[in-house]
Structures are given as C-alpha cells and as structure tokens.
Amino acid sequence: MKQAAFSEKELREAAGRAGQALLDSLPPPSACRQDFSPAFAERMEPLLALRPKQPFRRTALGRIAAAVLALLILGATLLATNEGARAALSRWWKHVRTDGIVEYRFTGDAPDSRTVPDYFPSWLPEGLTLEKVSNWDYYRNYYFTSETNWLEIQMLLGKPGDVLAVTPIGDYEKQIVRVSGNFAEYYSDTVSNSLIWLDTKSNVGFSLNGSYELDTLLKIAESLSIESASSK
C-alpha cells in the first residue's frame, strides 16, 4: 500500500510549528540563573580573566544558533516520522500499553459543549443497515450490519482524560494514512480492521472498526460530514 508523502512546504511548516513549540517549552532566562558559592567564584576568577571577550561571545552565539537549528530539525523529523509527536501537538497523546492496547488520550481544554457534532457518512457499502445509535456526553456510536459485514463508527469529543482505544489482536499490520488532511492510523489483524484519526479543528476523535479493508474504510471516513446527517 502506498505510504503518505510530505511536501517541502508541509515539512517547512511543521518545522516552524515544532521549533516554536520546543522554544515555548524552555524556561525563561530569569529562571535559569545560578548563584555560585563565593569559594567557587574565587577559584574561577583566574580562568575567567584569561578568556577572550568578543571571540567568546561570537562562539557562544554561534552555538546557540546551532542548538536552535538542531531543535528545529529534530522537531521537523519528529512530526514527519512520529505519529505520537503529531498527536501530542494536536492535544491528543498516543500511548501504547503493555497489553498492546493503543490509546489516544485528550490533554487539551474541556469543550464548551458536551454534544458530539452530528457527523454521519454520506457513503456506505451496499447492504449496510444502521442497527444501533448510542449517544452519551462527549460520545456517539453508530453500529451497522449486513449479511456478511459489520461496521462501527465511534466519535469522541475531546475532554481531558477521555480515551479512544484500539485493541489489535495477535499479529497485526499498521499503516500511517490521511483522512481529510489529518494523519490517521490503520490497524489490521486476524479479526477486524480499524482506522483511527483525530480532527485537529473540531477536536473530535474518530474510530472506524469493522470487517472492511483500508480502501473501503478510507472512503467511509472521507464521507463523514455534518451535512449528511439529515439524510439518516
């Protein structure tokens, strides 16, 4: 299956965001002040007297610039290759438990509303029938069945501590893909297939689980919209 590709523009934008996030996480200079003991300062005076003033300043500034550049490159690399880092920057934190369960935990601010936006797929495989709808605070679930297949759509509105989880069984395949511009993960095992992604604009986490392969799950996922809810 073809892997997701990133353009130079996307990588530059990711580097900028990652660099700013890393710089914002550093403490202010006032918090880094260190008061040395008089005895230590006295021992250092002969050494400090020998240092060249201006060349040292240029060297120090050069090292600082190199360190900042390294942080930017590291941030771009993390965003381009590490889905956990991308999830963290979008206020969701990915964690793989020791029992193999993959969790996406929301770490942002509580939403103003407890109601999940009324998303519904405008396209579904032929023969699927909506069997059950579950609505709770911050959560909605649709369950569909046909004679040979099944599909579950879960939606979770981000609230601190809430978790979307995938439970791969046995040996499984994982791929990084995209859904409506958002990074997504596809898990395939011997029992079912799952597609999980996080909408960074609406702070809604989505999970599609069922008997369908990636291409079909992606088509369903891309069709999810609030406008199509009226046709339910």
C-alpha positions as CSV (number, residue, x, y, z in Angstrom):
1,M,0.0,0.0,0.0
2,K,1.3,3.5,-0.9
3,Q,2.7,5.4,2.1
4,A,1.8,9.1,2.9
5,A,4.2,11.6,1.3
6,F,5.0,15.1,2.6
7,S,5.8,18.1,0.5
8,E,8.6,20.5,1.2
9,K,6.1,23.1,2.2
10,E,4.4,20.8,4.8
11,L,7.8,19.9,6.3
12,R,8.8,23.6,6.5
13,E,5.5,24.5,8.2
14,A,5.9,21.5,10.6
15,A,9.5,22.6,11.4
16,G,8.3,26.1,12.3
17,R,5.5,24.8,14.5
18,A,7.7,22.2,16.2
19,G,10.5,24.8,16.7
20,Q,8.1,27.3,18.3
21,A,6.6,24.6,20.5
22,L,10.0,23.5,21.7
23,L,11.2,27.1,22.3
24,D,8.0,27.9,24.2
25,S,8.6,24.9,26.5
26,L,12.0,26.3,27.6
27,P,12.1,28.2,30.9
28,P,12.7,32.0,30.7
29,P,16.4,33.1,31.2
30,S,15.4,34.5,34.7
31,A,14.5,31.0,35.8
32,C,18.0,29.7,34.7
33,R,20.1,32.0,37.0
34,Q,22.6,30.1,39.1
35,D,24.2,31.6,42.2
36,F,27.6,30.0,42.8
37,S,29.3,29.9,46.1
38,P,32.0,32.6,46.9
39,A,34.6,29.9,47.1
40,F,33.8,28.6,43.6
41,A,33.7,32.1,42.1
42,E,37.1,32.9,43.7
43,R,38.6,29.7,42.1
44,M,37.2,30.7,38.7
45,E,38.5,34.2,38.6
46,P,41.9,33.4,37.1
47,L,40.3,31.3,34.4
48,L,37.8,34.0,33.5
49,A,40.5,36.6,33.4
50,L,42.2,34.7,30.6
51,R,39.1,34.3,28.3
52,P,39.0,36.5,25.1
53,K,35.9,38.7,25.4
54,Q,34.5,39.3,21.9
55,P,35.5,36.0,20.2
56,F,33.9,34.1,23.0
57,R,30.6,36.0,22.5
58,R,30.6,35.2,18.8
59,T,31.3,31.5,19.6
60,A,28.6,31.4,22.2
61,L,26.0,33.0,19.9
62,G,27.0,30.5,17.2
63,R,26.5,27.6,19.5
64,I,23.1,28.9,20.5
65,A,22.1,29.3,16.8
66,A,23.3,25.8,16.1
67,A,21.3,24.5,19.0
68,V,18.1,26.2,17.9
69,L,18.7,24.9,14.3
70,A,19.1,21.4,15.7
71,L,15.9,21.7,17.7
72,L,14.0,22.8,14.5
73,I,15.4,19.9,12.5
74,L,14.5,17.5,15.4
75,G,11.0,18.9,15.6
76,A,10.5,18.5,11.8
77,T,11.8,15.0,11.9
78,L,9.5,14.1,14.8
79,L,6.5,15.5,13.1
80,A,7.3,13.8,9.8
81,T,8.1,10.4,11.2
82,N,6.5,10.1,14.7
83,E,2.7,9.9,14.9
84,G,2.9,10.2,18.7
85,A,4.6,13.7,18.4
86,R,2.0,14.8,15.9
87,A,-0.8,13.6,18.2
88,A,0.7,15.4,21.1
89,L,0.9,18.7,19.3
90,S,-2.8,18.4,18.4
91,R,-3.8,18.0,22.0
92,W,-4.1,14.2,21.9
93,W,-1.5,12.0,23.4
94,K,-0.8,8.5,22.0
95,H,0.2,5.7,24.4
96,V,0.8,2.0,23.7
97,R,0.0,0.0,26.9
98,T,2.0,-3.1,27.9
99,D,-1.0,-5.3,26.9
100,G,-0.9,-3.9,23.4
101,I,-3.9,-1.6,23.6
102,V,-3.3,1.7,21.7
103,E,-4.8,4.7,23.5
104,Y,-5.3,8.2,22.3
105,R,-5.9,10.4,25.4
106,F,-7.1,14.0,25.1
107,T,-5.0,16.5,27.0
108,G,-6.5,19.9,25.9
109,D,-9.1,22.1,27.5
110,A,-12.7,21.0,28.1
111,P,-15.0,21.8,25.2
112,D,-17.9,24.2,25.6
113,S,-20.4,21.6,24.5
114,R,-21.0,18.0,25.7
115,T,-22.6,17.0,22.4
116,V,-20.6,15.5,19.6
117,P,-21.2,17.3,16.2
118,D,-23.7,15.3,14.2
119,Y,-21.3,13.6,11.8
120,F,-22.7,10.8,9.6
121,P,-21.3,9.1,6.5
122,S,-22.7,10.1,3.1
123,W,-21.4,6.9,1.6
124,L,-21.6,3.4,2.9
125,P,-21.0,-0.1,1.3
126,E,-24.1,-1.6,-0.2
127,G,-26.3,-3.6,2.1
128,L,-25.3,-2.0,5.4
129,T,-28.1,-1.1,7.8
130,L,-27.9,1.1,10.8
131,E,-28.8,-1.2,13.8
132,K,-27.9,0.9,16.8
133,V,-27.1,4.5,17.8
134,S,-25.6,5.4,21.2
135,N,-25.4,9.0,22.4
136,W,-23.7,10.0,25.6
137,D,-22.0,13.1,26.8
138,Y,-19.0,13.7,24.6
139,Y,-19.5,10.4,22.8
140,R,-21.5,9.0,19.8
141,N,-21.5,5.5,18.3
142,Y,-23.1,4.0,15.2
143,Y,-23.3,0.3,14.6
144,F,-24.1,-1.1,11.1
145,T,-24.5,-4.6,9.8
146,S,-25.2,-6.5,6.6
147,E,-25.5,-10.2,5.8
148,T,-21.7,-10.6,5.6
149,N,-20.1,-7.4,7.1
150,W,-20.2,-5.1,10.0
151,L,-19.1,-1.6,10.8
152,E,-18.8,0.5,14.0
153,I,-18.2,4.3,13.9
154,Q,-17.1,5.9,17.2
155,M,-16.8,9.6,17.8
156,L,-15.3,11.2,20.9
157,L,-15.4,14.9,21.6
158,G,-12.1,15.9,23.3
159,K,-12.5,16.2,27.1
160,P,-9.5,16.0,29.5
161,G,-8.9,12.3,30.3
162,D,-11.1,10.9,27.6
163,V,-9.6,8.0,25.6
164,L,-10.1,6.4,22.2
165,A,-8.6,3.0,22.0
166,V,-7.7,0.3,19.5
167,T,-7.1,-3.3,20.6
168,P,-5.1,-5.2,17.9
169,I,-5.4,-9.0,18.3
170,G,-2.3,-11.1,17.7
171,D,0.0,-10.2,14.8
172,Y,-1.2,-7.0,13.1
173,E,-0.3,-4.6,10.3
174,K,-0.2,-0.9,10.9
175,Q,-0.1,1.9,8.3
176,I,0.0,5.7,8.5
177,V,-2.5,7.3,6.1
178,R,-4.5,10.5,5.9
179,V,-8.2,11.3,6.3
180,S,-9.4,14.8,5.2
181,G,-5.9,16.1,5.7
182,N,-5.5,14.6,9.2
183,F,-2.9,11.9,10.0
184,A,-4.6,8.5,10.7
185,E,-3.5,5.0,11.7
186,Y,-4.8,1.8,10.2
187,Y,-4.6,-1.4,12.1
188,S,-5.4,-4.8,10.5
189,D,-5.4,-8.1,12.4
190,T,-7.0,-11.5,12.0
191,V,-10.3,-10.4,13.5
192,S,-11.1,-6.9,12.2
193,N,-9.7,-3.7,10.8
194,S,-9.6,-0.3,12.5
195,L,-9.0,3.3,11.3
196,I,-8.4,5.9,13.9
197,W,-7.7,9.6,13.5
198,L,-8.1,13.0,15.2
199,D,-9.7,16.0,13.7
200,T,-7.5,18.9,15.0
201,K,-10.0,21.6,14.0
202,S,-13.1,20.1,15.8
203,N,-11.1,18.2,18.5
204,V,-13.2,15.1,17.6
205,G,-11.5,11.7,17.7
206,F,-12.9,9.1,15.2
207,S,-12.6,5.4,15.1
208,L,-13.9,3.1,12.4
209,N,-13.8,-0.7,13.2
210,G,-15.2,-3.5,11.1
211,S,-14.7,-6.2,8.5
212,Y,-13.8,-3.9,5.7
213,E,-10.3,-3.3,4.2
214,L,-8.4,0.0,4.2
215,D,-9.7,1.4,0.9
216,T,-13.3,1.0,2.0
217,L,-12.7,2.4,5.5
218,L,-11.0,5.4,4.0
219,K,-13.9,6.1,1.6
220,I,-16.4,5.9,4.5
221,A,-14.1,8.1,6.7
222,E,-13.8,10.8,3.9
223,S,-17.6,10.9,3.6
224,L,-18.2,11.7,7.2
225,S,-19.8,15.2,7.4
226,I,-22.4,17.1,9.4
227,E,-24.4,17.9,6.3
228,S,-25.1,14.2,5.6
229,A,-26.7,13.7,9.0
230,S,-30.0,15.0,7.8
231,S,-30.3,12.0,5.4
232,K,-30.1,9.4,8.1
